């Protein structure tokens, strides 16, 4: 039985400050080296025990799936299996701000927030390692989205090392094009002679607080698979507006620019905002999810 019948949770998005593909497992999953950063753009999830024994997802966005294919639904079922608890049926109302098919882990963030909310509502007191274990069965980005902050992630994303990010701010833009993650990896696999990232050098500059040096080493292997004019235009627009560096995040299609001061990021947004229907100033945050209300 739930200790709390309702819970409101925030699901923060993420950016990949660097991303390299270092191998492929026998199960087909790609082995990654990536530095992921939680940012202040977020979805809000309101969870309520409905007592019907059936789960329900509500969202005003017509494109947002509300059936069993949604990672929120899968998270509820995975939580029940892992804890051997019956939730009684959960209704989740999603206020969606994170863009779709953008490389910002919108689905994984919602999944992570659902797991953390259920752990709080039912007082299962799962350790982070246990939440990671559940999350890893649902998606490669879910463990990071549970943890959040600044992390060097290896394996398929589940092996994390905490890093220290220099003071900075981001401008994120979402071009009109959307990119399928499976298709991006498939396209990458067809390429030859793709450059590799100097992960050690990137991490060294990041930990030293050398933001310009960090930006000079930013790299995303999946950009070579994207080959979208709108991605390259977005990067050039951000650099032209004063970004110290610009990169596509994840498999795309969102692109971000790095600024050494929030005011510079805000000024850059003013310059480019008329060219993009979706554009935001984002701050780095230290967590992947946050519980903001219990009832």
ABEGO torsion letter per residue (X at the ends): XBABABBBBBBBBBBBABBBBAEBBAAGBBBBBBBBBBBABBBBBBBBBAGAGBBBBBBABAABBABAABAAAAAAAAAAAAAGBBAGEBBBBBBBABBBGAGAGAAAAAAAAAAAAAAAAAGAGBBAAAAAAAAAAAEAAAAAAAAEEBBBBBEAGABBBBBBBBBBBBBBBBBABBBBAAAAAAAAAABBGBBBBBAAAAAAAAAAGBAAAAAAABBBAAAAAAGBAAAAAAAAAAAAAGBABBBBBEAOABBBBBBABAAAAAAAAAAAAAABABBBBBBBBABABBBABBX
